[in-house]
Amino acid sequence: MSRSDREPILSSEVVSFVHSGVAVTVATRDEGMRPAVTRGWGPELSADRRALMLLVIAPSGSQTRENLEGNGAIAVGFGLPTVARAVQVKGVVEAVRDAGPSELERAERHLRLFCAEAGQFGIPERLAGRMFGQTSDFVSVTFPIEEAFDQSPGPGAGQRL
């Protein structure tokens, strides 16, 4: 069976979760398996739910940028602390490019949703917004989702989606 004949890895419910005000953590690695961790913004799943595009904070010269442009191995975690829910997807980046205006707009919408979530814990928007960083440090990455896991606390943690 070819990849295009398979069902999407992610359910429509997980897609809604990913497109909400989740915190997005991006992990990459170098050839020596040394990790680099940063934030992601504006996640967007493809219509067939098999690929993810998002903006990653990866300034030129950073380890994250080198890893993305090198081996491209990536793991992206989506967490919503207000409900203790988390999902992780993994793959290999196919494209790294400068962020475009529509992607930056999507990232800013995501930031507003994230700040609203953080506000439920009493974290002021100005403080939560500091995690956004400088848009000049963003790169757009796209990758097919090869694996997905439930990372929510509890007996199902670590199970494949």
C-alpha positions in Angstrom: 0.0 0.0 0.0 1.5 3.4 -0.9 1.6 6.3 1.5 -1.2 8.1 -0.4 -3.5 5.1 0.1 -3.2 5.1 3.9 -5.4 6.8 6.3 -4.1 10.0 7.8 -2.2 9.5 11.1 -4.1 12.3 12.9 -7.8 12.4 13.6 -9.8 15.5 12.9 -10.0 16.0 16.7 -6.2 16.0 16.9 -6.1 18.5 14.0 -8.4 20.8 16.0 -6.1 20.5 19.0 -3.0 21.3 17.0 -4.7 24.4 15.5 -5.7 25.7 19.0 -3.7 27.7 21.5 -1.2 24.9 22.3 2.4 25.5 23.3 4.6 24.1 20.5 8.0 22.7 21.3 10.4 21.8 18.5 13.3 19.4 19.0 16.0 18.7 16.4 19.3 16.8 16.6 22.7 16.8 15.0 24.5 13.8 13.6 25.9 13.0 17.1 22.4 12.8 18.5 22.8 16.1 20.5 19.4 17.8 20.8 18.4 21.4 20.3 15.1 22.7 21.5 13.1 25.8 20.5 9.6 27.1 20.0 7.3 26.8 17.1 4.3 28.9 16.0 1.4 28.8 13.6 1.2 25.0 13.0 -0.8 24.1 9.9 -1.7 20.5 9.0 -2.1 19.7 5.3 -5.7 18.9 4.1 -4.8 15.2 4.0 -3.4 15.4 7.6 -0.2 13.8 6.6 2.2 16.8 6.6 2.9 19.7 9.0 4.1 23.2 8.3 5.0 25.6 11.1 7.3 28.4 11.9 10.3 27.6 14.0 12.5 30.0 15.9 15.9 29.2 14.3 18.1 32.2 13.8 20.9 31.9 11.3 23.9 30.2 12.9 21.8 28.5 15.6 22.1 24.8 16.3 18.4 24.3 15.5 18.9 25.9 12.0 22.0 23.8 11.4 20.1 20.6 12.3 17.1 21.5 10.2 19.3 22.2 7.2 21.4 19.2 7.9 19.6 15.9 8.7 16.2 17.5 9.1 15.1 15.1 11.9 12.3 16.8 13.9 9.9 16.1 16.7 7.2 18.6 17.5 5.3 18.5 20.7 1.9 20.2 21.2 0.8 20.7 24.8 -2.3 22.4 26.3 -1.6 22.7 30.1 -5.1 23.9 30.8 -6.3 20.3 30.1 -3.0 18.4 30.6 -3.1 17.1 27.0 -0.1 16.6 24.7 0.6 15.1 21.3 3.9 14.6 19.5 4.6 14.2 15.8 7.9 13.2 14.2 9.4 13.3 10.7 12.1 14.6 8.5 12.0 18.2 7.2 11.6 18.5 3.4 11.8 22.3 3.2 13.3 25.1 5.2 12.6 28.6 3.9 12.0 32.2 5.0 8.6 32.8 6.6 6.1 34.5 4.3 3.5 37.1 5.3 0.5 34.7 5.5 2.6 32.3 7.7 3.5 35.2 10.0 -0.2 36.2 10.2 -1.0 32.6 11.1 1.7 32.6 13.8 0.4 35.8 15.3 -3.2 34.3 15.4 -1.6 31.3 17.2 0.1 33.6 19.6 -3.2 35.2 20.5 -4.8 31.8 21.2 -1.7 30.8 23.2 -1.9 34.0 25.3 -5.6 33.3 26.0 -4.7 29.8 27.3 -1.8 31.2 29.4 -4.2 33.8 30.7 -6.3 31.0 32.3 -3.3 30.5 34.7 -3.0 34.2 35.4 -0.1 34.7 33.1 -0.3 38.2 31.6 -0.4 38.5 27.8 2.8 40.6 27.8 4.7 37.9 29.6 3.3 35.0 27.6 4.0 37.0 24.4 7.7 37.1 25.2 8.0 33.5 24.0 7.2 34.6 20.5 10.6 36.0 19.8 11.6 38.1 16.8 9.9 37.2 13.5 13.2 37.7 11.7 14.4 34.5 13.5 11.6 32.4 12.1 12.0 29.8 9.4 9.1 27.9 7.8 9.5 24.2 7.8 7.4 21.5 6.2 7.6 17.7 6.8 5.6 14.6 6.3 4.3 13.1 9.6 5.9 9.7 10.0 4.9 9.0 13.6 2.5 10.5 16.1 2.1 9.8 19.8 -0.2 10.6 22.7 2.0 12.3 25.3 -0.8 13.2 27.7 -0.1 12.1 31.3 -1.8 8.8 32.2 -1.9 5.2 31.1 -2.0 6.1 27.4 1.1 8.2 27.4 3.5 7.2 24.7 1.0 5.2 22.6 0.9 5.8 18.9 -2.0 7.7 17.5 
